[in-house]
Amino acid sequence: MSTDAEKPVKTEENGDKDDHSANKGNNRRGGFGGRGGRMSMGGPPGRRPEMKKEGGPPNQMNQMQGGRGRGRGGFRGGRGGGTGGPQGDRSNEGGSFINERLLMTMGGSTADLPPQTEEDGEKKFNNKTRLYVGNLHPETTIDEFAGLFTKYGETSEAYINKEKNFGFIRLDYRSSAEKAKRELDGLALKQRNIRVRFAPLGSTIKVKNLTPFVTNELLAMAFSIFGEIERAHVSIDERGNSLKEGVVEFARKTSAVNAVRHCTEGCYFLTNALRPVIVELFNEVEDTEGFGEKSIVKKTQDFYESRSVGPRFAAKGSFEFEFGSRWKQIHELAKQKEEALKRELRLEEEKLEAQMQFAKYEHETEMLREELRKREMDRERQKREWEIKERQAEEQKIAEEESLRRHQEELARRMVNSDDELRRRQQENNLFVQAQQLSNLLDKQEDNRSVFKSEDGSNPEMLRHHYEENFQRVQVTKPGGGATVISAHNY
């Protein structure tokens, strides 16, 4: 009888069954190869995991793994070939995507979270209904394997590893899985006694370094951004106080892997305290029956030698008592060292807490100083802007006054010119009238001379020359007191 089949499932055997559904025709699975990052130019693309259902960033497995792959045959298969091109490492984009999801999901304060409520009924085909079956016969087919469990309920995702002779299967409900485990464990199948156990929850993570104010609800909400969660639990002591650690069970293993990767590469804070959570994969094995007699291999010499003597107390001073005391001293020393290490870690935590508070106050003070400097700079800038605006307003006022003065001077000049032009025209009209009057007077005098000459015989031409000499020049007096001489014959 092979001892490998008796051992618990190893890490590579505990892979998430969701990554490989039932494959009835294949006896050897080489894995999915090509799960690495995006291929560089010309390279064949690998199988891309469906991240949309997981709630994780699209293609984030490709982004982070960057094509680093080694073929690992067997259950998991190869992790994909190809050297990730320039798009292989985009962890910053993944982190920004996660932060965007956090802002959309939570937004702000988490002071008023609704309490968790039990959903109606058990979820079908959950992770706690998955069974591991070991010590299978190499010739066992997938149909025979699945047929063992059909009478206990619906089955799904049956898988057999022909190399190591074990398999996985998922039943519909927990009660069905418990009944199948209880009745089929140790059953003889093709001359082999099969071993039935609950499969380790490969989609579970352990979260450490929590603050005392992190509850089940906050833990579930904080990690829901990585995928669907089946259970989130914060451990407590006998008094109901938080032990500052807990577990989160995801529906799929890829969600747990993404959570571990993001929390390891970055610092994920759940509260205002600057204490990042420490996340690691947690292979929780449900052990309700322990290690029974039917699970041990009895056909060995070591077994019979160990069981040759039964339970007993050693007599003081005997050989057994001496070496037994040494074993107890080793365990006591380990306990003392563990307690000393815990005290040292507690002191380091308190020291870091004090440093963190001091640094936080310093940071807040510096932020206030920076804010004060910004406000002073804004005030100075506003003051300069106000001074510039006042100077511009003053200059504009002076320019408007100068323009108004020029306009008034222009109006006054136009009025003066208009008055001068009006007076000139009046004077010209007056001169014209006087000239007409003189002309009429001369005409009358000439008529009188002609009549006088005809009467006394004098020469009219002589008389006309006399009058022209006397009235050749006429003086016109201006309003200002000046005099202008105008020739009478001009009119």
Secondary structure, DSSP 8 states (H G I E B T S, - for coil): --STTTS---TGGG--GGGS---TT-SS--B----SS-B-TT---------TTTTS-TTHHHHHHTT-----TTTTB----S-B-TTS--HHHHHHHHHHHHHHHT-S--SS-------SS--TT-GGGEEEEES--TT--HHHHHHTTGGGS-EEEEEEETTTTEEEEEESSHHHHHHHHHHHTT-BSSS-B-EEEE--BTTEEEEES--TT--HHHHHHHHGGGS-EEEEEEEE-TTS-EEEEEEEEESSHHHHHHHHHHHHHS---SSSSS---EEEE--B---SS-S-GGGS--SSHHHHHHTTS------TTSHHHHHHHHHHHHHHHHHHHHHHHHHHHHHHHHHHHHHHHHHHHHHHHHHHHHHHHHHHHHHHHHHHHHHHHHHHHHHHHHHHHHHHHHHHHHHHHHHHHHHHHHHHHHHHHHHHHHHHHHHHHHHHHHHHHHHHHHHH---HHHHHHHHHHHSSEEEEE-TTS-EEEEEGGG-
